[in-house]
């Protein structure tokens, strides 16, 4: 009996690790793909790229020409600006693209997401929003600063308080820029800009999406 229980637990653990690995790889690909879109758009219009959130892992894309974060460590990096994404210290359409990568889930309240998204759209021609899968194990249960869960669906952003967060875990430290990602040989930027992606990425070129607060 103990042997059967042990095997069952082992198979379950392996399945969960495999699932989480697939989520992590998929999100890493998504980060780099959308960053390339943002970077190439900025180069095409000769405007700087704004990144929201300091680079915190070797799997993340590079910092922006300007990078905004509420962590004072941001000021130790080139182009780092200390500030709040809900009230950015930048002018209207100052940037070609705003690359907001996995920061919205760290906000305290669902209502803050609308403020942050509106600011992203205000300061840049193109806004790229990324959020972790609401069904990821680490993101949902073990990142102590993941206060919210988000769903990008049908051009809307649904937000709920993350009531499943155990508070057990860690958040990666800031590391700044590492090796730059390689350029794609051919990218059809116009096709990307005209397609509002759903899932856990959203590319905006005009009116901010509707942000809907939901209860789980």
C-alpha positions in Angstrom: 0.0 0.0 0.0 2.8 2.4 1.0 4.6 1.6 -2.3 1.5 2.4 -4.3 0.9 5.7 -2.5 4.6 6.6 -3.0 4.4 5.9 -6.7 1.2 7.9 -7.1 2.7 10.8 -5.3 5.8 10.6 -7.5 3.8 10.5 -10.7 1.7 13.5 -9.5 4.8 15.5 -8.6 6.4 14.7 -12.0 3.2 15.8 -13.8 3.0 19.1 -11.9 6.7 19.8 -12.5 6.2 19.1 -16.2 3.1 21.3 -16.4 4.9 24.1 -14.6 7.9 23.7 -16.9 5.7 24.0 -20.0 4.1 27.2 -18.6 7.6 28.7 -17.8 9.0 27.9 -21.3 5.8 29.2 -23.0 6.0 32.5 -21.0 9.7 32.9 -21.8 9.0 32.6 -25.5 6.1 35.0 -25.2 8.3 37.6 -23.4 11.0 37.6 -26.0 8.6 37.5 -29.0 6.6 40.5 -27.8 9.8 42.4 -26.7 11.1 42.0 -30.3 7.8 43.5 -31.6 8.1 46.4 -29.2 11.8 47.0 -30.0 11.4 46.9 -33.8 8.4 49.2 -33.6 10.4 51.7 -31.6 13.3 51.5 -34.1 10.9 52.1 -37.0 9.5 55.3 -35.5 12.8 56.5 -33.9 11.3 56.6 -30.4 12.6 55.1 -27.1 11.2 51.9 -25.6 9.8 52.1 -22.1 9.9 48.9 -20.0 7.8 48.7 -16.8 9.6 46.6 -14.2 13.3 45.9 -13.7 14.7 42.8 -15.3 14.7 40.0 -12.7 15.8 36.9 -14.4 18.1 35.6 -17.1 15.1 34.3 -19.1 13.6 37.9 -19.3 14.2 40.3 -22.2 16.6 43.3 -21.7 15.8 46.5 -20.0 14.2 49.3 -22.0 15.9 52.5 -23.1 14.0 53.7 -20.0 12.9 51.3 -17.3 10.4 52.3 -14.6 10.1 50.5 -11.3 9.1 51.3 -7.7 12.1 49.5 -6.3 14.9 52.1 -5.6 17.4 49.7 -7.0 16.2 50.7 -10.4 18.2 53.9 -10.1 21.5 51.9 -10.2 20.8 50.8 -13.8 21.3 52.9 -16.9 18.0 54.4 -17.9 16.4 53.5 -14.7 13.6 55.7 -13.3 12.0 55.4 -9.9 8.3 55.7 -10.2 4.8 54.2 -10.1 3.2 52.7 -13.2 -0.2 54.1 -12.0 1.1 57.6 -12.3 4.1 57.8 -14.6 6.4 60.9 -14.8 6.3 61.0 -18.6 4.6 63.0 -21.3 1.9 61.8 -23.6 3.2 59.5 -26.4 6.8 60.1 -25.3 7.7 56.5 -26.2 7.3 54.3 -29.2 6.3 51.3 -27.1 5.5 50.5 -23.5 6.6 47.0 -22.6 4.8 46.0 -19.4 6.0 42.6 -18.4 4.5 40.8 -15.4 3.9 43.8 -13.2 0.1 44.1 -13.1 -0.3 41.1 -10.8 1.9 42.8 -8.2 -0.5 45.7 -7.7 -2.5 45.7 -4.5 -6.0 46.1 -5.8 -7.8 45.2 -9.0 -8.8 48.8 -9.5 -5.1 49.7 -9.8 -4.8 47.7 -13.0 -7.0 50.1 -14.9 -4.9 53.0 -13.8 -1.7 51.3 -14.8 -3.0 50.2 -18.2 -4.4 53.7 -19.0 -1.0 55.2 -18.2 0.8 52.7 -20.5 -1.5 53.7 -23.3 -1.1 57.4 -22.6 2.7 57.5 -22.7 3.3 55.2 -25.7 2.1 54.6 -29.3 2.1 50.9 -28.7 1.5 49.0 -25.5 2.5 45.4 -24.8 0.9 43.9 -21.7 2.1 40.5 -20.3 0.8 38.7 -17.3 1.5 35.2 -15.9 -0.9 32.4 -16.5 -3.6 32.5 -13.8 -3.3 28.7 -13.7 0.5 28.6 -13.1 1.5 26.9 -9.9 4.3 29.2 -8.8 2.5 32.4 -10.0 -0.7 31.5 -8.2 0.5 29.8 -5.0 4.2 30.6 -4.3 5.1 34.1 -5.4 4.4 36.2 -2.2 3.9 39.4 -4.2 1.4 38.1 -6.7 -1.6 39.9 -5.2 -3.8 39.6 -8.3 -4.8 37.0 -11.0 -5.5 38.3 -14.5 -7.3 36.9 -17.5 -6.9 38.5 -21.0 -10.1 37.5 -22.7 -12.1 38.9 -25.7 -10.2 42.3 -25.6 -11.0 42.7 -21.8 -8.8 42.3 -18.8 -10.5 40.4 -15.9 -8.9 40.9 -12.5 -9.5 39.1 -9.2 -7.7 39.1 -5.9 -5.4 36.1 -5.6 -6.9 34.4 -2.6 -4.7 31.3 -3.2 -1.4 32.9 -2.5 0.3 31.0 0.4 2.9 33.7 1.0 5.5 30.9 0.8 8.1 31.4 -1.8 10.4 34.1 -3.2 10.6 36.8 -5.9 13.8 37.0 -8.0 16.2 39.8 -7.4 16.9 42.5 -10.0 19.8 41.7 -12.3 19.6 44.4 -15.0 20.6 43.7 -18.5 22.5 40.5 -19.6 23.0 39.2 -23.1 20.7 40.8 -25.6 18.4 38.5 -27.5 19.1 37.8 -31.1 17.2 39.7 -33.8 14.7 37.9 -36.0 15.6 38.0 -39.6 12.1 39.0 -40.8 9.2 40.3 -38.7 5.9 41.5 -40.1 5.4 44.2 -37.5 2.2 45.5 -39.1 0.5 42.1 -38.8 1.4 42.0 -35.2 0.2 45.5 -34.4 -3.1 44.9 -36.1 -3.8 41.7 -34.2 -4.9 42.2 -30.6 -3.6 39.1 -28.9 -5.6 37.4 -26.2 -4.5 34.9 -23.6 -1.9 36.3 -21.4 -0.5 38.9 -23.8 -2.2 41.9 -25.3 -1.0 44.4 -27.8 -2.8 47.8 -27.9 -2.5 50.7 -30.3 -5.4 52.9 -29.2 -8.2 52.9 -26.7 -7.4 51.1 -23.4 -9.3 47.8 -22.8 -12.1 47.4 -20.4 -10.8 46.3 -17.0 -13.4 44.1 -15.2 -13.1 43.3 -11.5 -14.4 39.8 -10.7 -14.9 37.6 -7.7 -13.6 34.0 -7.7 
